Amino acid sequence: MPFNINTLLELTIDPESSCLEKPVSCLGKVVRREGTSADGKGHGTRLGIQIVQIDNTDLAAWEGCLTQLEKRFGIETSNKIVPAS
């Protein structure tokens, strides 16, 4: 099923807990969609997802994971998650 821009998704990040101590749950919104396959089934489609709602505990775990990835790969993310007020 293709996800259109502005589609809201319930997400589980790292469901097998391979990077995080436990899976992180959040609500995300599709903000970018690139590519489609020749068969029209969506294989090869890339999505940009903006996290729009996340529990504070999960937010701390997710930001910690991002920090570790930045250090490991020598990159810096341009858009950190900003909690809604």
MARTINU-201658 format. One line per field, with one value per residue (C-alpha): x, y, z negated; residue in three letters. Coordinates in pm, 1 decimal, padded with zeros to 6 digits. Layout:
! MARTINU-201658
u = (X,...)
v = (Y,...)
w = (Z,...)
rest = (ala,...)
***
This chain:
! MARTINU-201658
u = (00000.0,00153.4,00163.1,00072.9,00211.1,00046.4,-00049.8,-00031.8,00142.0,00178.2,00544.9,00756.7,01123.9,01368.9,01106.5,01376.0,01564.8,01888.2,01995.3,01772.7,01708.2,01340.8,01131.9,01026.9,00664.3,00556.2,00319.8,00470.8,00359.8,00479.1,00645.5,00829.6,00783.6,01039.0,01049.6,00819.3,00880.0,00795.4,00545.6,00364.0,00383.2,00594.4,00921.3,01205.9,00988.8,01155.7,00959.1,01052.4,00875.7,00844.1,00783.9,00489.3,00416.2,00644.1,00649.6,00926.0,01088.8,01094.6,01217.1,01518.6,01600.2,01561.3,01779.4,02043.0,02041.7,02079.4,02373.4,02544.9,02491.4,02628.0,02944.6,02984.9,02950.0,03088.1,02769.7,02543.0,02168.9,02031.9,01690.2,01675.2,01338.1,01179.3,00914.3,00578.4,00485.5)
v = (00000.0,00334.6,00599.2,00947.1,01272.6,01361.2,00998.5,00939.7,00619.3,00438.9,00339.8,00097.6,00182.4,-00106.3,-00375.4,-00642.7,-00413.9,-00447.2,-00084.9,00025.0,-00138.7,-00163.7,-00071.4,00292.7,00370.6,00696.9,00863.3,00979.1,01166.3,01101.0,01423.3,01296.0,01011.2,00924.8,00659.1,00383.7,00046.5,-00061.6,-00314.4,-00041.3,-00232.6,00028.5,-00167.3,00082.3,00363.1,00572.7,00768.9,01064.8,01037.3,01318.3,01206.7,01411.2,01246.5,01045.0,00966.1,01148.6,00820.0,00696.4,01038.0,01017.6,00665.6,00766.4,01078.2,00869.2,00622.7,00907.8,01047.0,00706.6,00673.3,01023.8,00937.3,00596.4,00723.8,01075.5,01248.8,01505.1,01511.2,01844.2,01812.9,01691.0,01599.4,01891.4,01796.1,01963.6,02209.2)
w = (00000.0,00096.1,-00173.0,-00054.6,-00193.9,-00530.0,-00605.6,-00983.0,-01092.8,-01423.3,-01430.1,-01628.0,-01590.8,-01634.7,-01709.1,-01768.9,-02011.8,-01814.2,-01873.2,-02159.7,-02495.6,-02403.6,-02099.9,-02072.9,-01986.1,-01827.1,-01583.2,-01256.1,-00946.6,-00590.7,-00474.8,-00164.9,00080.4,00347.0,00614.2,00725.7,00880.3,01231.9,01092.8,00899.3,00571.6,00396.2,00382.9,00388.7,00256.2,-00012.6,-00271.3,-00487.9,-00822.5,-01076.1,-01433.1,-01557.5,-01892.8,-02120.6,-02491.8,-02685.7,-02791.5,-02432.8,-02315.0,-02547.0,-02424.1,-02057.1,-02091.8,-02273.1,-01983.2,-01731.2,-01927.2,-01923.9,-01548.6,-01489.3,-01681.3,-01518.6,-01162.8,-01210.1,-01099.4,-01253.0,-01200.3,-01084.8,-01248.9,-01605.9,-01749.9,-01932.6,-02189.3,-02141.1,-02414.8)
rest = (met,pro,phe,asn,ile,asn,thr,leu,leu,glu,leu,thr,ile,asp,pro,glu,ser,ser,cys,leu,glu,lys,pro,val,ser,cys,leu,gly,lys,val,val,arg,arg,glu,gly,thr,ser,ala,asp,gly,lys,gly,his,gly,thr,arg,leu,gly,ile,gln,ile,val,gln,ile,asp,asn,thr,asp,leu,ala,ala,trp,glu,gly,cys,leu,thr,gln,leu,glu,lys,arg,phe,gly,ile,glu,thr,ser,asn,lys,ile,val,pro,ala,ser)
***
